[in-house]
Amino acid sequence: MSASRRTIINLIVIMSTIFLPWWISVVLILSANILGYFFEGIVYGAIMDSMYGIQGAHTFTLIFLGFSVIVPMIKQRVRLGHK
């Protein structure tokens, strides 16, 4: 993912995290993670947990951490399978 594209995606996700419902931000972050390795999703998940989550339950952070590990592995296997 190029630097300008990453910057635009970051701005969109930050704005959606602040102003839109949490589920729209989740969809945007997951989509960005599929397009390229979007490790910032972990930080945005922690921000959404602090804004919308129940104290002590860090569900979003764990979900994004899992996706940030699993998605690149799946992408690599799919690319290797299509050669």
C-alpha positions as CSV (number, residue, x, y, z in Angstrom):
1,M,0.0,0.0,0.0
2,S,1.5,3.4,-1.0
3,A,2.1,6.1,1.5
4,S,-0.5,8.5,0.1
5,R,-3.1,5.7,0.0
6,R,-2.3,4.7,3.6
7,T,-2.6,8.3,4.7
8,I,-6.1,8.7,3.1
9,I,-7.3,5.4,4.6
10,N,-6.0,6.5,8.0
11,L,-7.8,9.8,7.8
12,I,-11.1,8.0,6.8
13,V,-10.8,5.5,9.6
14,I,-10.0,8.1,12.2
15,M,-13.0,10.2,11.1
16,S,-15.2,7.1,11.1
17,T,-13.9,6.1,14.6
18,I,-14.8,9.5,16.0
19,F,-18.0,10.3,14.2
20,L,-19.7,7.1,12.8
21,P,-21.1,4.1,14.6
22,W,-18.5,1.5,15.7
23,W,-19.6,-1.2,13.2
24,I,-18.9,1.1,10.2
25,S,-15.3,1.6,11.6
26,V,-15.0,-2.2,12.0
27,V,-15.9,-2.8,8.4
28,L,-13.5,-0.1,7.2
29,I,-10.6,-1.4,9.2
30,L,-11.2,-5.0,8.1
31,S,-11.4,-3.9,4.5
32,A,-8.2,-1.9,4.8
33,N,-6.5,-4.9,6.4
34,I,-7.5,-7.1,3.4
35,L,-6.2,-4.5,0.9
36,G,-2.8,-4.3,2.6
37,Y,-1.1,-4.9,6.0
38,F,-2.9,-2.3,8.0
39,F,-1.3,-2.7,11.5
40,E,-2.9,0.6,12.6
41,G,-6.1,-1.3,12.9
42,I,-4.9,-2.6,16.3
43,V,-4.5,1.0,17.6
44,Y,-7.9,2.0,16.2
45,G,-9.4,-1.1,17.9
46,A,-8.0,0.0,21.2
47,I,-9.4,3.5,20.7
48,M,-12.9,2.1,19.9
49,D,-12.6,-0.2,22.9
50,S,-12.0,2.8,25.1
51,M,-14.8,4.8,23.5
52,Y,-17.5,2.1,23.2
53,G,-16.4,-1.0,25.0
54,I,-17.1,-2.3,28.5
55,Q,-14.4,-1.7,31.0
56,G,-12.0,-4.7,31.0
57,A,-13.4,-6.2,27.8
58,H,-11.0,-5.4,24.9
59,T,-12.9,-7.3,22.2
60,F,-12.0,-5.1,19.2
61,T,-8.3,-5.0,20.1
62,L,-8.2,-8.8,20.2
63,I,-10.2,-9.1,16.9
64,F,-7.9,-6.7,15.1
65,L,-4.8,-8.3,16.5
66,G,-6.0,-11.7,15.3
67,F,-6.9,-10.3,11.9
68,S,-3.5,-8.6,11.6
69,V,-1.8,-12.0,12.1
70,I,-4.3,-14.3,10.2
71,V,-5.0,-12.2,7.1
72,P,-1.3,-11.9,5.9
73,M,-0.9,-15.7,6.3
74,I,-4.1,-16.4,4.3
75,K,-3.0,-13.9,1.6
76,Q,0.4,-15.6,1.3
77,R,-1.2,-19.1,1.0
78,V,-3.7,-17.9,-1.7
79,R,-0.9,-16.3,-3.7
80,L,1.2,-19.4,-3.5
81,G,-1.7,-21.5,-4.6
82,H,-2.3,-19.5,-7.8
83,K,1.2,-19.6,-9.2
